[in-house]
Amino acid sequence: MSHPCVVTIDSRSAPRVLFSGDRLVEVDLPTGSRVVYPKPPLKPLKDVDAAIRYAINHPYNSEPLYAKLRPGMKVTIAMDDISLPLPPMKRPDIRERVLTIVLDLLADYGVDDVEIIVATSVHRRMKDWELRHVVGDKIFNAFWPKRLYNHDAENLANMKYLGTTEEGEEVELNRRAVESDLIIYVNLNLVPMDGGHKSVAVGLCGYRSLRAHHNPRVMRQCHSYMDPKSSALNTSVVRMGRLANKKLNVFTIETTINNRMFDTPLEFLAKNEDDLSRTERNALQALRFTLDKMPQPARQAIFQRVPSPFGVTGVFAGETEAVHEHTLRKSFEQYCVPVVGQSDILITGIPFISPYNVNSFLNPLLVQVMANGYLFNLYRNAPMVKKGGTMIIMHPCTDLFDNEHHSPYIEFVHRVLPETRDAMELHKVWEPKFAKNPAYIEMYRYGHAYHPTHPFFMWYWGEAGRQHLGRVIVVGADNEYIPQLLGWETARTMDEALRMAKQTAPPNPDILALHCPPIFMADMSVEKQRAPIAALPESQG
């Protein structure tokens, strides 16, 4: 018997409603198709502040935080950036709550040399109003901009080399952090790929360290990004993090949240369409109609500018690896849905948001990383689609970029991809040129652009999906050029896409659709060989 979150379509099933960017599209799936839904949100903690205090006073494999403090010491607090959660959470953000308690404790113990660094790695710098939302008015006013600031991976004088792992991975981190008596990392764990050693070893590093694992060779060995034990990326990061933690005094604080992405007026978007009340069905139809009539910026604002009511489900503190075990357990409890049997055809909408376009447009390269990277990798044990299978996605693939945030992406897509889609060639020939581009580096350091190597990393993150999938078909693209550039086919409707997919699929193909967001993961088990099913008469097939 399948899990309640895995629904099989029958003749009485309502049409499914999937995201296509910032629109909602109604699709009729063939009878027998399976649709995976997210689990209901876990119950949040009743007293989050008490949980924070308990965690830092009862840490895993570490002294309590207060025992590490002494007057006059130098402390650096690092924290996750705007790439999570998605969308941003309602105030107070959990990072504000952790920071408030930690800063009060530091003050009680006479620690006044404190700086807070946003661990952006090569992500864009957060803007002042974005930071104010995350840390709250009191902390922002007290620390910004001298003692609360974004990490700068290109300020080479402010980077310090720590050593090289046995596999040749160079560890170079933010100098202020390295030279501190204590580093406190404040993490918000959105998905199992986050946190752990990735926080310090990636968040506070630069290109010299990132290139050890953000490359095609490593990405092709990830099975899946969301399952750390099967990820070569995670294995590399752990080696580098262990080296760093041997030389640094790191106290890790990790927090988990539930998947309550939509507030009360839109909560029906997470539900099985067959279970909607009449009021919810009417609201869904009205929302679809409204989105279709609105200009794109207004559509995006409806979803992206309204903070999400995520609930905090766990707070864990202490030594990095011991903490992360508990974080992963809670994360998997929220996200993992048991699914038996891989599909021949995997269907998913591509929503309006990714970790890399908060407060900007989801450009074509990010559509690619959402499809081939994140959504393809939302599994444990085995991919959701068989090797050589077809992925059908829904997105307009509009040729639009945010000039402030994604300037290097524009050249990558329109100059580099027409030359080659081969990740190894991109890595060897083109990436070094971009990495040294002074104009792009200036925009990263003093503007709000992603680092010039970031578009390459976004392409590499799609490698696991590209290597596994036989085809990707886009439904609803508003142009042919972008899908062709990405190596994808196009279809006007879902029916047309399914007819195309069936041409290269076995008879009676297994179809699996993802009703995402909110986030979930398929806890896959590969089905035993089933007895052949007699083909239906043509009129019923």
C-alpha positions as CSV (number, residue, x, y, z in Angstrom):
1,M,0.0,0.0,0.0
2,S,1.4,3.4,-1.0
3,H,2.0,6.3,1.4
4,P,-0.9,8.8,1.8
5,C,1.2,11.4,0.1
6,V,1.5,9.3,-3.0
7,V,-1.8,9.6,-4.9
8,T,-2.7,7.4,-8.0
9,I,-4.8,9.2,-10.6
10,D,-8.1,7.5,-11.6
11,S,-11.0,8.4,-13.8
12,R,-12.6,10.5,-11.0
13,S,-9.5,12.5,-10.1
14,A,-9.6,16.2,-10.4
15,P,-7.0,17.9,-12.7
16,R,-3.7,18.6,-11.0
17,V,-2.5,22.2,-10.6
18,L,1.3,22.7,-11.1
19,F,3.5,25.7,-11.0
20,S,4.9,27.1,-14.3
21,G,7.1,29.9,-13.0
22,D,4.8,32.4,-11.3
23,R,1.6,30.9,-13.0
24,L,-0.5,27.9,-12.0
25,V,-1.4,25.5,-14.8
26,E,-4.1,22.8,-14.7
27,V,-3.1,19.5,-16.2
28,D,-5.0,16.2,-16.7
29,L,-2.7,13.3,-16.1
30,P,-3.3,9.8,-17.5
31,T,-5.1,7.3,-15.3
32,G,-2.6,5.3,-13.3
33,S,-0.1,8.2,-13.0
34,R,1.2,8.7,-9.5
35,V,1.5,12.2,-7.9
36,V,3.8,12.8,-4.9
37,Y,2.7,15.5,-2.4
38,P,4.6,17.0,0.5
39,K,4.0,15.8,4.0
40,P,1.9,18.0,6.3
41,P,4.0,20.5,8.3
42,L,5.6,19.1,11.4
43,K,4.3,20.7,14.6
44,P,6.6,23.6,15.6
45,L,8.3,24.0,18.9
46,K,6.1,25.7,21.6
47,D,9.0,27.8,23.0
48,V,11.7,28.5,20.5
49,D,13.8,30.7,22.8
50,A,13.8,28.1,25.5
51,A,14.9,25.5,22.9
52,I,17.8,27.7,21.8
53,R,19.0,28.2,25.4
54,Y,18.7,24.5,26.1
55,A,20.7,23.6,23.0
56,I,23.6,25.9,23.7
57,N,23.7,24.8,27.3
58,H,23.4,21.1,26.5
59,P,25.4,20.7,23.3
60,Y,26.4,17.5,21.5
61,N,30.0,16.5,21.9
62,S,31.1,19.9,23.1
63,E,31.3,22.1,26.2
64,P,28.3,24.4,26.7
65,L,28.8,27.7,24.9
66,Y,29.2,29.7,28.1
67,A,32.1,27.5,29.1
68,K,34.0,28.6,25.9
69,L,33.7,32.3,26.8
70,R,36.1,34.6,28.5
71,P,36.4,38.4,28.7
72,G,38.3,40.0,25.9
73,M,38.2,37.1,23.5
74,K,37.7,37.6,19.8
75,V,34.4,36.0,18.5
76,T,33.1,35.8,15.0
77,I,29.5,34.8,14.4
78,A,28.8,33.6,10.9
79,M,25.3,32.9,9.6
80,D,23.5,31.7,6.5
81,D,22.6,34.1,3.8
82,I,19.4,35.0,1.9
83,S,19.4,31.8,-0.2
84,L,17.3,30.2,2.5
85,P,14.6,29.7,3.6
86,L,12.5,30.0,0.4
87,P,10.7,32.4,0.5
88,P,12.1,34.3,3.4
89,M,10.3,33.6,6.7
90,K,8.1,35.8,8.7
91,R,9.8,37.9,11.3
92,P,11.4,37.1,13.7
93,D,13.6,34.9,11.5
94,I,15.1,32.1,13.5
95,R,18.5,33.6,12.9
96,E,17.4,36.7,14.8
97,R,16.2,34.7,17.7
98,V,19.5,32.7,17.9
99,L,21.6,35.8,17.5
100,T,19.7,37.7,20.2
101,I,20.3,34.9,22.8
102,V,23.9,34.4,21.8
103,L,24.8,38.1,21.8
104,D,23.2,38.5,25.3
105,L,25.3,35.6,26.5
106,L,28.5,37.0,25.0
107,A,27.8,40.4,26.7
108,D,27.2,38.7,30.1
109,Y,30.7,37.1,29.8
110,G,32.5,40.3,28.9
111,V,33.0,39.5,25.2
112,D,32.8,42.7,23.2
113,D,35.0,42.0,20.2
114,V,32.2,40.4,18.2
115,E,31.6,40.6,14.4
116,I,28.8,39.0,12.4
117,I,29.6,37.8,8.9
118,V,27.0,36.7,6.4
119,A,28.5,33.5,4.9
120,T,27.8,34.3,1.3
121,S,30.7,32.4,-0.3
122,V,30.4,33.5,-3.9
123,H,26.7,34.4,-3.7
124,R,25.6,38.0,-4.1
125,R,25.9,40.4,-1.2
126,M,22.8,40.9,0.9
127,K,21.3,44.4,0.8
128,D,20.8,46.3,4.0
129,W,17.0,45.9,4.1
130,E,17.3,42.2,3.4
131,L,19.7,41.9,6.4
132,R,17.4,43.9,8.6
133,H,14.6,41.4,7.9
134,V,16.8,38.5,8.9
135,V,18.6,39.8,12.0
136,G,15.9,42.3,13.2
137,D,16.1,46.0,13.9
138,K,18.0,45.9,17.2
139,I,20.9,43.8,16.0
140,F,21.0,45.6,12.6
141,N,21.1,49.0,14.2
142,A,23.8,48.0,16.7
143,F,26.2,46.1,14.2
144,W,25.6,47.3,10.6
145,P,27.8,48.0,8.7
146,K,31.1,47.8,10.6
147,R,30.4,44.7,12.6
148,L,27.7,43.1,10.5
149,Y,28.7,42.6,6.9
150,N,28.9,40.2,3.9
151,H,31.8,37.9,3.4
152,D,34.0,39.0,0.4
153,A,35.6,36.0,-1.3
154,E,37.6,38.3,-3.6
155,N,39.2,40.3,-0.8
156,L,42.3,38.2,-1.0
157,A,44.0,40.1,1.8
158,N,41.2,39.0,4.1
159,M,41.5,35.3,3.2
160,K,43.8,32.9,5.0
161,Y,45.1,29.5,3.9
162,L,44.6,26.8,6.5
163,G,46.0,23.7,4.7
164,T,45.4,21.1,2.1
165,T,43.5,17.8,2.6
166,E,44.9,14.4,1.7
167,E,42.9,14.7,-1.6
168,G,44.5,18.0,-2.5
169,E,41.6,20.2,-1.6
170,E,42.9,23.7,-0.5
171,V,41.2,25.2,2.5
172,E,41.2,29.0,2.5
173,L,38.7,30.9,4.7
174,N,37.8,34.4,5.9
175,R,40.7,35.8,7.8
176,R,38.6,37.4,10.6
177,A,37.0,34.0,11.3
178,V,40.3,32.1,11.2
179,E,42.0,34.5,13.5
180,S,39.1,34.5,16.0
181,D,39.3,32.6,19.4
182,L,35.8,31.2,18.7
183,I,33.6,30.9,15.6
184,I,29.9,30.5,16.2
185,Y,27.9,29.4,13.2
186,V,24.2,30.1,13.1
187,N,22.5,27.8,10.5
188,L,19.0,27.6,9.1
189,N,18.6,24.2,7.6
190,L,16.2,24.2,4.7
191,V,17.2,21.0,3.0
192,P,19.6,18.1,3.9
193,M,22.2,19.5,1.6
194,D,22.6,22.5,3.9
195,G,24.5,22.8,7.1
196,G,27.2,20.5,8.6
197,H,30.7,21.3,7.4
198,K,29.2,23.1,4.4
199,S,28.5,26.1,6.7
200,V,32.1,27.2,7.5
201,A,34.1,25.3,4.8
202,V,31.9,26.7,2.0
203,G,30.2,29.7,3.4
204,L,33.4,31.5,4.4
205,C,35.6,30.2,1.6
206,G,36.5,31.6,-1.8
207,Y,37.1,30.4,-5.4
208,R,40.4,28.7,-4.4
209,S,38.5,26.3,-2.2
210,L,35.3,26.0,-4.1
211,R,36.9,24.7,-7.3
212,A,37.9,21.6,-5.4
213,H,34.3,20.3,-5.5
214,H,32.2,22.7,-7.5
215,N,33.3,21.1,-10.8
216,P,31.8,18.6,-13.3
217,R,33.9,15.6,-12.1
218,V,32.6,15.8,-8.5
219,M,29.0,16.7,-9.5
220,R,28.8,13.7,-11.8
221,Q,29.5,11.5,-8.7
222,C,26.6,12.8,-6.6
223,H,23.7,10.4,-6.2
224,S,21.9,12.7,-4.8
225,Y,22.9,16.1,-3.5
226,M,20.1,15.8,-0.9
227,D,21.5,12.5,0.5
228,P,24.8,13.4,2.1
229,K,26.2,9.8,2.3
230,S,25.8,9.5,-1.5
231,S,27.1,12.9,-2.5
232,A,30.7,13.3,-3.6
233,L,30.3,17.0,-3.0
234,N,29.4,16.4,0.6
235,T,32.4,14.0,1.0
236,S,34.8,16.6,-0.3
237,V,33.3,19.3,1.9
238,V,33.5,17.1,5.0
239,R,37.2,16.5,4.4
240,M,37.8,20.2,4.2
241,G,35.5,21.0,7.2
242,R,37.4,18.5,9.3
243,L,40.7,20.1,8.5
244,A,39.2,23.5,9.4
245,N,37.7,22.3,12.6
246,K,41.0,20.8,13.7
247,K,42.6,24.2,13.5
248,L,39.7,26.4,14.6
249,N,37.4,26.5,17.6
250,V,33.9,26.1,16.0
251,F,30.6,26.0,17.8
252,T,27.7,25.0,15.5
253,I,24.1,26.0,16.1
254,E,21.7,24.4,13.6
255,T,17.9,25.0,13.3
256,T,15.3,23.1,11.3
257,I,11.9,24.4,10.1
258,N,8.8,22.7,8.8
259,N,7.5,23.0,5.2
260,R,4.7,25.5,5.8
261,M,5.6,27.7,2.8
262,F,2.1,29.1,2.2
263,D,0.2,31.2,4.7
264,T,-3.5,30.6,5.4
265,P,-5.0,32.3,2.3
266,L,-2.8,30.0,0.0
267,E,-2.4,26.9,2.1
268,F,-4.6,24.9,-0.3
269,L,-1.7,25.0,-2.8
270,A,0.0,22.2,-0.8
271,K,-3.1,20.0,-0.8
272,N,-4.3,17.1,-3.0
273,E,-6.7,18.7,-5.5
274,D,-9.2,15.9,-4.7
275,D,-9.3,17.0,-1.1
276,L,-10.1,20.7,-1.6
277,S,-13.3,22.1,-0.2
278,R,-15.6,24.0,-2.6
279,T,-14.3,27.2,-1.1
280,E,-10.7,26.2,-1.7
281,R,-11.5,25.0,-5.3
282,N,-13.1,28.4,-6.0
283,A,-10.1,30.2,-4.5
284,L,-7.7,28.1,-6.6
285,Q,-9.6,28.9,-9.8
286,A,-9.7,32.6,-8.9
287,L,-6.0,32.6,-8.2
288,R,-5.2,31.0,-11.5
289,F,-7.4,33.5,-13.3
290,T,-5.9,36.4,-11.5
291,L,-2.3,35.3,-12.2
292,D,-3.0,34.9,-15.9
293,K,-4.3,38.5,-16.1
294,M,-1.5,40.1,-14.1
295,P,1.9,41.4,-15.4
296,Q,4.9,39.3,-14.5
297,P,6.3,41.5,-11.7
298,A,2.9,41.6,-9.9
299,R,2.6,37.8,-10.2
300,Q,6.1,37.3,-8.7
301,A,5.3,39.7,-5.9
302,I,2.3,37.7,-4.8
303,F,4.5,34.7,-4.0
304,Q,7.9,36.1,-3.3
305,R,7.3,39.2,-1.4
306,V,5.0,37.6,1.2
307,P,7.1,36.0,4.0
308,S,6.3,32.4,4.8
309,P,5.0,31.2,8.1
310,F,7.6,28.5,8.6
311,G,7.6,26.9,12.1
312,V,10.8,26.0,13.9
313,T,11.0,22.3,14.6
314,G,14.4,21.8,16.1
315,V,17.5,23.6,17.5
316,F,20.8,21.6,17.9
317,A,24.2,22.9,19.0
318,G,27.7,21.7,19.7
319,E,30.4,20.0,17.5
320,T,29.6,20.2,13.8
321,E,29.1,16.6,12.9
322,A,27.4,15.5,16.0
323,V,24.9,18.4,15.6
324,H,24.3,17.7,11.9
325,E,23.2,14.1,12.6
326,H,20.3,15.4,14.6
327,T,19.5,18.1,12.0
328,L,19.4,15.6,9.2
329,R,17.1,13.3,11.2
330,K,14.6,16.1,11.7
331,S,14.9,17.3,8.1
332,F,14.3,13.8,6.7
333,E,11.3,13.4,9.1
334,Q,9.7,16.4,7.5
335,Y,10.6,15.8,3.8
336,C,10.9,12.1,3.1
337,V,7.9,10.4,1.4
338,P,8.3,6.7,0.7
339,V,7.9,6.0,-3.0
340,V,8.1,2.5,-4.4
341,G,9.2,2.1,-8.0
342,Q,11.0,4.4,-10.4
343,S,9.2,6.1,-13.2
344,D,9.8,6.1,-17.0
345,I,8.5,9.7,-17.2
346,L,8.9,12.3,-14.4
347,I,6.7,15.4,-14.5
348,T,7.2,18.6,-12.4
349,G,6.4,22.2,-12.5
350,I,9.3,24.6,-12.0
351,P,8.2,27.2,-9.4
352,F,9.0,30.9,-9.2
353,I,11.9,30.7,-6.8
354,S,15.3,29.1,-6.2
355,P,18.1,29.7,-3.7
356,Y,19.7,32.1,-6.3
357,N,16.8,34.5,-7.3
358,V,15.4,35.8,-4.0
359,N,14.0,39.2,-4.9
360,S,14.8,38.7,-8.6
361,F,13.6,36.8,-11.7
362,L,14.2,33.1,-12.2
363,N,16.4,33.3,-15.3
364,P,16.8,30.4,-17.8
365,L,20.1,29.1,-16.3
366,L,18.3,28.9,-12.9
367,V,15.4,27.1,-14.5
368,Q,18.0,24.6,-15.7
369,V,19.5,24.1,-12.2
370,M,16.0,23.8,-10.7
371,A,15.1,21.0,-13.2
372,N,18.3,19.1,-13.7
373,G,19.8,20.0,-10.3
374,Y,17.4,20.5,-7.4
375,L,14.2,18.8,-8.4
376,F,15.8,15.9,-10.1
377,N,17.8,15.3,-6.9
378,L,14.9,15.4,-4.4
379,Y,15.4,11.7,-3.6
380,R,17.3,9.2,-1.5
381,N,18.5,5.7,-2.5
382,A,17.6,5.8,-6.2
383,P,16.5,8.5,-8.8
384,M,12.8,9.0,-9.2
385,V,13.1,8.3,-13.0
386,K,14.9,5.4,-14.6
387,K,18.2,5.8,-16.4
388,G,17.5,7.3,-19.8
389,G,14.0,8.3,-18.9
390,T,12.2,11.5,-19.7
391,M,11.6,14.5,-17.5
392,I,8.7,16.8,-18.4
393,I,8.9,20.3,-16.9
394,M,6.5,23.3,-17.0
395,H,8.0,26.7,-17.3
396,P,7.9,29.6,-19.8
397,C,11.8,29.7,-20.0
398,T,11.6,33.5,-20.6
399,D,14.8,35.0,-21.9
400,L,15.0,37.5,-19.0
401,F,17.8,38.2,-16.5
402,D,18.2,40.5,-13.5
403,N,21.0,42.8,-14.6
404,E,22.0,43.7,-11.0
405,H,22.1,40.1,-9.6
406,H,22.9,38.0,-12.6
407,S,25.1,39.9,-15.0
408,P,27.7,37.1,-15.5
409,Y,24.8,34.7,-16.3
410,I,23.8,36.8,-19.4
411,E,27.2,36.3,-21.0
412,F,27.3,32.7,-20.0
413,V,24.0,31.9,-21.6
414,H,24.2,34.0,-24.7
415,R,27.9,33.8,-25.5
416,V,29.3,30.6,-23.9
417,L,26.4,28.1,-24.2
418,P,26.1,28.6,-27.9
419,E,29.7,27.5,-28.2
420,T,29.4,24.4,-26.0
421,R,27.2,22.7,-23.4
422,D,30.0,20.2,-22.5
423,A,30.7,20.8,-18.8
424,M,34.3,19.7,-18.9
425,E,35.1,22.1,-21.8
426,L,33.3,24.9,-19.9
427,H,35.3,24.1,-16.8
428,K,38.7,24.0,-18.5
429,V,38.3,26.7,-21.2
430,W,35.8,29.2,-20.1
431,E,35.6,29.2,-16.3
432,P,39.2,30.5,-15.8
433,K,38.4,33.5,-18.0
434,F,35.3,34.4,-16.1
435,A,37.0,33.9,-12.8
436,K,39.5,36.7,-13.6
437,N,37.1,39.1,-15.2
438,P,37.7,42.4,-13.4
439,A,34.4,44.0,-14.2
440,Y,32.4,41.0,-12.9
441,I,34.6,40.8,-9.8
442,E,34.0,44.5,-9.2
443,M,30.2,43.9,-9.5
444,Y,30.4,41.0,-7.0
445,R,32.5,42.9,-4.5
446,Y,30.8,46.3,-4.5
447,G,27.5,45.7,-6.1
448,H,25.0,42.8,-5.7
449,A,26.0,40.4,-8.4
450,Y,26.9,36.8,-8.1
451,H,30.5,35.9,-8.5
452,P,31.6,35.4,-12.2
453,T,32.1,31.7,-11.6
454,H,28.6,31.2,-10.3
455,P,26.9,30.6,-13.6
456,F,29.4,27.8,-14.3
457,F,28.6,26.2,-10.9
458,M,24.9,26.4,-11.8
459,W,25.5,24.4,-15.0
460,Y,27.6,21.8,-13.2
461,W,24.9,21.4,-10.6
462,G,22.7,20.1,-13.5
463,E,25.3,17.5,-14.5
464,A,23.8,14.7,-12.4
465,G,20.4,15.1,-14.1
466,R,21.9,15.6,-17.6
467,Q,24.0,12.5,-17.3
468,H,21.0,10.4,-16.1
469,L,18.1,11.6,-18.2
470,G,17.5,10.7,-21.8
471,R,15.3,13.7,-22.6
472,V,13.9,16.9,-21.1
473,I,10.7,18.3,-22.6
474,V,9.4,21.8,-21.7
475,V,5.7,22.5,-21.7
476,G,4.7,26.1,-22.1
477,A,7.9,27.8,-23.2
478,D,7.3,31.2,-24.6
479,N,10.3,30.8,-27.0
480,E,12.2,28.0,-28.8
481,Y,15.7,29.5,-28.5
482,I,16.3,29.0,-24.7
483,P,15.1,25.4,-24.5
484,Q,17.2,24.5,-27.6
485,L,20.2,26.2,-26.0
486,L,19.7,24.1,-22.9
487,G,19.4,20.9,-24.9
488,W,15.7,20.6,-24.3
489,E,12.7,19.8,-26.5
490,T,9.4,21.8,-26.4
491,A,5.7,21.0,-26.3
492,R,2.7,23.3,-26.3
493,T,0.6,21.2,-23.9
494,M,1.1,18.4,-21.4
495,D,-0.8,16.0,-23.7
496,E,1.7,16.7,-26.5
497,A,4.6,16.3,-24.1
498,L,3.3,12.9,-23.0
499,R,2.9,11.7,-26.6
500,M,6.5,12.7,-27.3
501,A,7.8,11.0,-24.2
502,K,5.9,7.8,-24.9
503,Q,7.8,7.5,-28.2
504,T,11.0,6.6,-26.3
505,A,9.3,5.0,-23.3
506,P,8.4,1.3,-22.8
507,P,4.7,0.3,-23.3
508,N,2.4,1.4,-20.5
509,P,5.1,3.8,-19.0
510,D,5.1,4.5,-15.3
511,I,4.4,8.2,-14.9
512,L,5.4,10.1,-11.7
513,A,4.5,13.7,-11.0
514,L,5.8,16.0,-8.3
515,H,3.4,18.4,-6.6
516,C,6.1,20.8,-5.4
517,P,6.4,23.3,-3.7
518,P,6.3,22.9,-0.7
519,I,9.5,20.8,-0.5
520,F,9.6,17.1,-0.2
521,M,12.0,14.2,-1.0
522,A,11.1,10.8,-2.5
523,D,12.5,8.1,-0.3
524,M,12.8,5.7,-3.2
525,S,12.8,1.9,-3.2
526,V,13.3,0.3,-6.6
527,E,10.3,-1.9,-7.3
528,K,10.7,-5.6,-7.9
529,Q,9.9,-6.8,-11.4
530,R,6.1,-6.7,-11.9
531,A,4.1,-9.2,-13.8
532,P,3.2,-7.9,-17.3
533,I,0.0,-5.9,-17.5
534,A,-2.3,-6.5,-20.4
535,A,-2.6,-3.5,-22.6
536,L,-5.9,-1.7,-22.4
537,P,-8.2,-1.5,-25.5
538,E,-7.2,1.5,-27.6
539,S,-10.4,3.4,-26.6
540,Q,-9.4,3.2,-23.0
541,G,-5.6,3.7,-23.2
